Structures are given as C-alpha cells and as structure tokens.
Amino acid sequence: MLGWSINLFRVRGIQLALHGSFFLLLAYAGWEGWHDARWAGLIWGSLTLVVFFGCVVLHELGHSFVTLHYGIGVRRILLMPIGGMAEFDQIPREPRRELLITIAGPAVNFVIAGALWLVVRTFPDTVFPYSPRGLVAQVFMGNLVMGCFNLLPAFPMDGGRILRALLALRLPYLRATFWAVHAGRAVAVCGLVIALLLPELHWYPQRLWLLAALFAFIIVVGEMEYRMTKRREIEDAHWREVMLRLHGAPPPVEPPPVLTR
C-alpha cells in the first residue's frame, strides 16, 4: 500500500513522494471549501491544505537533516493523508542521537508557529477562514498542534521515540522499545476511542475518522517495529555466538531499516 506513491523531487538526495490517497484528502478539502464559500472556499481551502503539508515536509526534513548529520541515509519522505513519514536506513541506538533526531521535527513546527505568531497577533479577533489572513492563522494553529501532537508518547511518533531513547539510557534497547511500544499502544487506543466517540461525549459534533485512522496506524506500525527489533536482536545474538565460536570476536551490530514518524 505504501508503494502507491508519486515521486515529486529530491532535497539533498532525499526523495519526496506523495501517496495517491493524498488527492482524496485534497478533493475533500476543496469540497468542504466549496460548500462553505463557493470559489473562495475551494481555492483557499485547498491552498491551506497544501501549505500545511509543506510544513509537514519541513517537519520531516528536520528529522532527516539531523539524521544525515550522523551519516545515516534517508531514502525518502512519504506524504500521506495522516501525515508524513521519513524512511531512514537505520535508527541509531545511541539514545542521545535518537533524541536529537526526534526532537528536530517538532522543533521546526514550533519555530514556524513562533514566526507566524508575530503576524497573527496583529490580526483582529475575527478572521474569515477563506482569505490570506485565514490561511496564515490556520497554518499557525496547525503547526502548533502538529508540534504538540507529535510529542504524545505514542510510539512510533516522536514522543514515543523520545520515551524509548530516555528508557534506553537505563534499559537494554529491546526492553526500552517494548515499554515504549506498550505505552504508545495505550495512548493510541485511548485516542482512537475518543476520536470515534466525540459526538457521544459532546466534545465535537462529528467523529474524526482521519484521526482515528492515524491512531490505528500507530498501533499497527509500533507493533511491527517492535517485532522487527526483536527479530534483529535474536539474529544478532545468534551470529555473535557463531562468530565467537569461529573467530573469537563478534561481528558489528547494525540496526535494521525502519520507518519513522
């Protein structure tokens, strides 16, 4: 399913790709805008979504540039309706490096939000959403929400990876991953239930299906990464034992390729 994508361009050798389902989200944003304000709504609603996903690209580039700094390759950045995903050759097992790589993404969003706040604070209290001011205000709020949301401890989101790196300071890497995944699963299940029960809770008039899909994705991908890490640990232990028997020295350990939020 992740292969249904269109390659756009490269940034420092990193392929930027757009998943085919993104056009469904773009069409929905255009339809919502048309329903609210006809042509002005269609144009500004679609443009706001495109600009917001441009910020998603900058978020992923924040991760990617720090990753490149440590000599780790970045294969591509894939944009999907639920957000962006950078595909790294490997995730460093050194907690400090993983922390810096992970924090870089939300930091980009907070910098953008801080810069836009200097403009938004000059706006009147009421701003028409389908206008240049409305675009700036929505992109400001979108970056603020994106930065905070990504810090939720829901592995493999940024907050979950920060939790794993902190745990890895005291625990073995696999054990740290285990606890980060299980904590993230609890957060994601709660988020999934809330997203589907918002009308019943009287918090929002309709269910947030896209948010529910994101939390479901987090649960699945987190479990996949834990199993991959566990399998790699078992294989490494086996080959270290073999090499010790043959040569008296273990081979170097390299983490497997993974997908990261």
Secondary structure, DSSP 8 states (H G I E B T S, - for coil): -TT-EEEEEEETTEEEEEETTHHHHHHHHHHHHHHHHHHHHHHHHHHHHHHHHHHHHHHHHHHHHHHHHTT--EEEEEEETTEEEEEES---SSHHHHHHHHHHHHHHHHHHHHHHHHHHTTS-S---SSSHHHHHHHHHHHHHHHHHHTTSS-TTSHHHHHHHHHHHTTS-HHHHHHHHHHHHHHHHHHHHHHHHHHHHHTSSSS--HHHHHHHHHHHHHHHHHHHHHHHHHHHHHHHHHHHHHHTSS--------EEE-
